[in-house]
Amino acid sequence: MNNLVVYQDKFAASGLRIFERAVEESRRRKQNHVSLGHFLIALDAEEGGSFRYLVGKLREDHGLRADVVPVDQVVEKLMEWSPRYEGEGVRVGPDTKQFLRKALRIARANQRERIEAADLLSAFVEIAPIPFVRPGQSARM
């Protein structure tokens, strides 16, 4: 998708900051295809450390040591599998669109019309805790 402006209306300020950071990460890696991994990198870069805390909590809840698989390694593995888009602009892939739809449903369930960073974090918890908790298993939407 060449025009990412259509997504801007879906985000509150904190969510837009994450979205823009994910797009920039996709461009920086010359992938031009925004994937879940780009969003995870953007969430991890947010101040406050909520993402790292949440991953640690998920691991603890599953009875795993905090250092089972470092978060950075899991994200980098996801990025290896991330497709590249050679066309013009930046593309948002179907899995990422599904992730964003889930985040929007979470926002609306909380009486908000726009996605906040917390909604993205909650969507991550719902769809992708497994590779961050149990090595060798993949995320499911």
Backbone as CSV, one residue per row, in Angstrom:
resi,resn,N_x,N_y,N_z,CA_x,CA_y,CA_z,C_x,C_y,C_z
1,MET,0.842,-1.166,0.000,0.000,0.000,0.000,0.888,1.230,0.000
2,ASN,0.679,2.083,-0.949,1.510,3.273,-1.073,1.085,4.369,-0.117
3,ASN,-0.194,4.450,0.204,-0.707,5.551,0.984,-1.058,5.085,2.396
4,LEU,-0.169,5.348,3.329,-0.386,4.926,4.708,-1.269,5.894,5.474
5,VAL,-1.660,7.001,4.835,-2.496,8.011,5.480,-3.823,7.403,5.930
6,VAL,-4.332,6.422,5.198,-5.616,5.815,5.558,-5.569,5.191,6.948
7,TYR,-4.391,4.811,7.398,-4.261,4.205,8.718,-4.238,5.246,9.834
8,GLN,-3.818,6.449,9.536,-3.643,7.460,10.572,-4.927,7.750,11.339
9,ASP,-6.067,7.699,10.681,-7.338,7.982,11.350,-7.731,6.884,12.335
10,LYS,-7.077,5.760,12.263,-7.398,4.625,13.140,-6.675,4.703,14.475
11,PHE,-5.696,5.611,14.593,-4.837,5.636,15.766,-4.998,6.895,16.604
12,ALA,-4.955,6.715,17.919,-4.778,7.823,18.858,-3.279,8.156,18.822
13,ALA,-2.869,9.184,19.515,-1.474,9.644,19.451,-0.472,8.543,19.801
14,SER,-0.702,7.804,20.880,0.264,6.771,21.286,0.316,5.625,20.278
15,GLY,-0.823,5.236,19.744,-0.855,4.178,18.736,-0.200,4.614,17.438
16,LEU,-0.424,5.871,17.061,0.182,6.400,15.839,1.698,6.435,15.967
17,ARG,2.181,6.773,17.145,3.631,6.785,17.380,4.213,5.381,17.145
18,ILE,3.530,4.343,17.617,3.978,2.962,17.419,3.909,2.606,15.935
19,PHE,2.803,2.953,15.285,2.626,2.655,13.866,3.732,3.303,13.036
20,GLU,3.975,4.578,13.278,5.010,5.288,12.519,6.388,4.687,12.762
21,ARG,6.647,4.282,13.998,7.930,3.654,14.327,8.055,2.307,13.610
22,ALA,6.966,1.547,13.517,6.979,0.261,12.812,7.245,0.464,11.316
23,VAL,6.606,1.464,10.728,6.825,1.774,9.310,8.279,2.182,9.089
24,GLU,8.789,3.033,9.962,10.179,3.483,9.836,11.147,2.303,9.968
25,GLU,10.871,1.384,10.877,11.726,0.203,11.046,11.709,-0.652,9.778
26,SER,10.548,-0.777,9.164,10.431,-1.519,7.912,11.266,-0.863,6.814
27,ARG,11.216,0.436,6.750,12.011,1.169,5.760,13.503,1.060,6.065
28,ARG,13.860,1.194,7.351,15.269,1.129,7.746,15.887,-0.207,7.350
29,ARG,15.110,-1.268,7.455,15.597,-2.605,7.107,15.447,-2.895,5.612
30,LYS,14.959,-1.901,4.879,14.741,-2.027,3.433,13.806,-3.192,3.092
31,GLN,12.824,-3.409,3.974,11.830,-4.464,3.737,10.574,-3.878,3.111
32,ASN,10.204,-2.669,3.496,9.039,-1.973,2.950,7.765,-2.805,3.012
33,HIS,7.709,-3.685,3.976,6.542,-4.540,4.227,6.391,-4.604,5.735
34,VAL,5.431,-3.856,6.280,5.279,-3.771,7.726,4.677,-5.073,8.246
35,SER,5.411,-5.705,9.172,4.969,-6.984,9.733,4.814,-6.863,11.247
36,LEU,4.342,-7.930,11.861,4.201,-7.957,13.307,5.543,-7.674,13.984
37,GLY,6.622,-8.194,13.429,7.946,-7.957,13.998,8.286,-6.484,14.088
38,HIS,7.907,-5.705,13.086,8.166,-4.264,13.112,7.375,-3.608,14.251
39,PHE,6.145,-4.084,14.468,5.353,-3.553,15.576,5.964,-3.941,16.918
40,LEU,6.498,-5.137,17.016,7.120,-5.563,18.272,8.352,-4.723,18.576
41,ILE,9.139,-4.426,17.550,10.302,-3.553,17.730,9.845,-2.173,18.189
42,ALA,8.780,-1.668,17.574,8.258,-0.352,17.945,7.711,-0.361,19.371
43,LEU,6.993,-1.411,19.740,6.484,-1.521,21.116,7.637,-1.587,22.112
44,ASP,8.664,-2.338,21.761,9.818,-2.494,22.647,10.554,-1.165,22.821
45,ALA,10.516,-0.311,21.823,11.216,0.975,21.881,10.464,2.016,22.705
46,GLU,9.201,1.751,23.021,8.415,2.698,23.803,9.011,2.884,25.190
47,GLU,8.924,4.076,25.688,9.421,4.379,27.030,8.561,3.653,28.061
48,GLY,9.157,3.342,29.168,8.415,2.719,30.248,8.635,1.220,30.350
49,GLY,9.083,0.576,29.289,9.404,-0.837,29.347,8.219,-1.772,29.490
50,SER,7.026,-1.342,29.130,5.835,-2.187,29.273,5.947,-3.487,28.496
51,PHE,6.504,-3.416,27.300,6.607,-4.605,26.458,7.492,-5.659,27.122
52,ARG,8.678,-5.264,27.555,9.604,-6.207,28.210,8.997,-6.754,29.498
53,TYR,8.333,-5.888,30.247,7.685,-6.331,31.482,6.626,-7.377,31.165
54,LEU,5.820,-7.107,30.149,4.745,-8.020,29.776,5.294,-9.370,29.326
55,VAL,6.333,-9.366,28.519,6.936,-10.626,28.076,7.465,-11.401,29.285
56,GLY,8.115,-10.714,30.206,8.605,-11.374,31.419,7.467,-11.959,32.239
57,LYS,6.368,-11.222,32.324,5.193,-11.692,33.065,4.583,-12.916,32.395
58,LEU,4.488,-12.904,31.072,3.964,-14.067,30.343,4.815,-15.303,30.612
59,ARG,6.123,-15.114,30.577,7.032,-16.234,30.826,6.871,-16.749,32.258
60,GLU,6.771,-15.826,33.182,6.583,-16.202,34.587,5.272,-16.970,34.763
61,ASP,4.207,-16.481,34.130,2.904,-17.144,34.225,2.929,-18.559,33.667
62,HIS,3.836,-18.811,32.734,3.969,-20.145,32.141,5.056,-20.974,32.826
63,GLY,5.599,-20.439,33.913,6.597,-21.169,34.676,7.947,-21.291,33.988
64,LEU,8.279,-20.335,33.144,9.554,-20.370,32.432,10.504,-19.328,32.990
65,ARG,11.776,-19.611,32.901,12.783,-18.631,33.306,12.689,-17.410,32.391
66,ALA,13.033,-16.283,32.908,12.962,-15.042,32.133,13.904,-15.043,30.944
67,ASP,14.974,-15.837,31.016,15.971,-15.809,29.946,15.873,-17.008,29.005
68,VAL,14.699,-17.662,28.931,14.550,-18.833,28.071,15.012,-18.521,26.648
69,VAL,14.422,-17.554,26.037,14.849,-17.060,24.728,14.780,-15.542,24.826
70,PRO,15.912,-14.859,24.714,15.874,-13.397,24.813,14.927,-12.795,23.769
71,VAL,14.193,-11.795,24.195,13.202,-11.149,23.335,13.839,-10.683,22.030
72,ASP,15.032,-10.099,22.123,15.695,-9.592,20.917,15.895,-10.702,19.891
73,GLN,16.285,-11.885,20.346,16.508,-13.011,19.424,15.217,-13.456,18.765
74,VAL,14.136,-13.484,19.522,12.851,-13.893,18.955,12.393,-12.889,17.899
75,VAL,12.520,-11.607,18.217,12.114,-10.572,17.258,12.977,-10.652,16.005
76,GLU,14.267,-10.819,16.166,15.147,-10.918,14.998,14.786,-12.133,14.140
77,LYS,14.415,-13.246,14.766,13.993,-14.435,14.014,12.720,-14.121,13.224
78,LEU,11.781,-13.419,13.868,10.568,-12.995,13.151,10.927,-12.110,11.960
79,MET,11.914,-11.232,12.159,12.288,-10.312,11.091,12.930,-11.048,9.922
80,GLU,13.634,-12.147,10.189,14.206,-12.951,9.101,13.106,-13.480,8.188
81,TRP,11.969,-13.795,8.766,10.844,-14.350,7.997,9.961,-13.277,7.394
82,SER,10.208,-12.038,7.756,9.368,-10.948,7.278,9.577,-10.743,5.779
83,PRO,8.480,-10.681,5.033,8.621,-10.482,3.584,9.154,-9.100,3.238
84,ARG,9.652,-8.998,2.037,10.103,-7.717,1.499,9.144,-7.304,0.393
85,TYR,8.973,-6.016,0.276,8.142,-5.472,-0.784,9.038,-4.621,-1.662
86,GLU,9.103,-4.966,-2.941,9.999,-4.265,-3.866,9.303,-3.143,-4.628
87,GLY,7.991,-3.032,-4.480,7.256,-1.989,-5.196,7.476,-0.625,-4.581
88,GLU,6.664,0.299,-5.014,6.762,1.669,-4.537,6.062,1.801,-3.191
89,GLY,6.647,2.558,-2.282,6.024,2.794,-0.983,6.243,1.647,-0.016
90,VAL,5.364,1.582,0.973,5.430,0.572,2.018,4.111,-0.181,2.036
91,ARG,4.196,-1.481,2.182,3.009,-2.330,2.190,2.741,-2.809,3.612
92,VAL,1.469,-2.891,3.978,1.057,-3.479,5.249,0.476,-4.841,4.907
93,GLY,1.120,-5.889,5.400,0.734,-7.250,5.057,-0.567,-7.697,5.693
94,PRO,-1.148,-8.787,5.186,-2.439,-9.283,5.691,-2.399,-9.692,7.165
95,ASP,-1.316,-10.296,7.626,-1.223,-10.660,9.043,-1.200,-9.418,9.918
96,THR,-0.526,-8.390,9.439,-0.456,-7.135,10.185,-1.814,-6.452,10.200
97,LYS,-2.527,-6.510,9.093,-3.876,-5.940,9.052,-4.780,-6.662,10.046
98,GLN,-4.645,-7.969,10.135,-5.437,-8.740,11.090,-5.081,-8.331,12.521
99,PHE,-3.799,-8.155,12.788,-3.330,-7.688,14.094,-3.938,-6.323,14.415
100,LEU,-3.944,-5.418,13.443,-4.497,-4.079,13.657,-6.004,-4.126,13.866
101,ARG,-6.699,-5.024,13.151,-8.146,-5.181,13.370,-8.420,-5.644,14.800
102,LYS,-7.606,-6.563,15.290,-7.757,-7.038,16.668,-7.525,-5.884,17.643
103,ALA,-6.512,-5.069,17.412,-6.243,-3.920,18.274,-7.410,-2.934,18.247
104,LEU,-7.998,-2.737,17.081,-9.150,-1.835,16.966,-10.360,-2.401,17.722
105,ARG,-10.567,-3.713,17.638,-11.656,-4.338,18.402,-11.440,-4.142,19.901
106,ILE,-10.202,-4.263,20.336,-9.879,-4.053,21.755,-10.173,-2.611,22.143
107,ALA,-9.766,-1.668,21.308,-10.033,-0.246,21.586,-11.535,-0.003,21.687
108,ARG,-12.282,-0.531,20.748,-13.737,-0.316,20.751,-14.414,-1.001,21.935
109,ALA,-13.880,-2.146,22.338,-14.418,-2.824,23.523,-14.214,-1.972,24.775
110,ASN,-13.244,-1.082,24.708,-12.959,-0.157,25.809,-13.511,1.242,25.534
111,GLN,-14.524,1.318,24.674,-15.220,2.556,24.333,-14.319,3.627,23.738
112,ARG,-13.339,3.200,22.955,-12.487,4.140,22.227,-12.616,3.853,20.732
113,GLU,-12.547,4.894,19.936,-12.657,4.734,18.485,-11.306,4.592,17.807
114,ARG,-10.236,4.898,18.529,-8.898,4.854,17.942,-7.981,3.960,18.761
115,ILE,-7.035,3.365,18.059,-6.097,2.426,18.668,-5.020,3.185,19.441
116,GLU,-4.828,2.790,20.693,-3.749,3.335,21.511,-2.640,2.292,21.606
117,ALA,-1.483,2.707,22.094,-0.361,1.778,22.259,-0.764,0.594,23.128
118,ALA,-1.558,0.846,24.162,-2.003,-0.234,25.051,-2.843,-1.267,24.299
119,ASP,-3.599,-0.832,23.312,-4.405,-1.765,22.517,-3.512,-2.651,21.658
120,LEU,-2.443,-2.073,21.130,-1.482,-2.864,20.350,-0.806,-3.897,21.248
121,LEU,-0.449,-3.480,22.448,0.165,-4.396,23.403,-0.813,-5.515,23.775
122,SER,-2.071,-5.168,23.998,-3.090,-6.171,24.323,-3.323,-7.128,23.155
123,ALA,-3.325,-6.614,21.947,-3.499,-7.473,20.768,-2.337,-8.451,20.659
124,PHE,-1.133,-7.962,20.953,0.035,-8.840,20.946,-0.155,-9.987,21.944
125,VAL,-0.616,-9.654,23.140,-0.825,-10.681,24.174,-1.825,-11.728,23.689
126,GLU,-2.868,-11.286,22.999,-3.899,-12.214,22.539,-3.438,-13.114,21.406
127,ILE,-2.597,-12.601,20.520,-2.277,-13.402,19.334,-0.888,-13.988,19.281
128,ALA,0.058,-13.411,20.013,1.433,-13.841,19.781,2.278,-14.075,21.020
129,PRO,1.725,-14.543,22.119,2.621,-14.757,23.253,3.484,-16.003,23.119
130,ILE,3.070,-16.962,22.330,3.737,-18.259,22.301,5.211,-18.186,21.906
131,PRO,5.606,-17.541,20.803,7.033,-17.550,20.484,7.879,-16.796,21.503
132,PHE,7.257,-15.945,22.292,7.993,-15.226,23.308,8.029,-15.999,24.624
133,VAL,7.209,-17.027,24.704,7.109,-17.798,25.930,7.666,-19.201,25.735
134,ARG,7.261,-19.854,24.671,7.685,-21.231,24.412,8.434,-21.297,23.095
135,PRO,9.745,-21.545,23.133,10.525,-21.606,21.912,10.005,-22.688,20.969
136,GLY,10.100,-22.422,19.666,9.738,-23.426,18.674,8.280,-23.422,18.268
137,GLN,7.445,-22.599,18.874,6.052,-22.523,18.471,5.810,-21.177,17.817
138,SER,4.885,-21.145,16.878,4.669,-19.918,16.124,3.423,-19.185,16.607
139,ALA,3.355,-17.915,16.240,2.194,-17.091,16.595,1.009,-17.493,15.748
140,ARG,-0.158,-17.326,16.322,-1.395,-17.593,15.594,-2.300,-16.390,15.755
141,MET,-2.926,-15.998,14.675,-3.825,-14.848,14.712,-5.162,-15.274,15.199
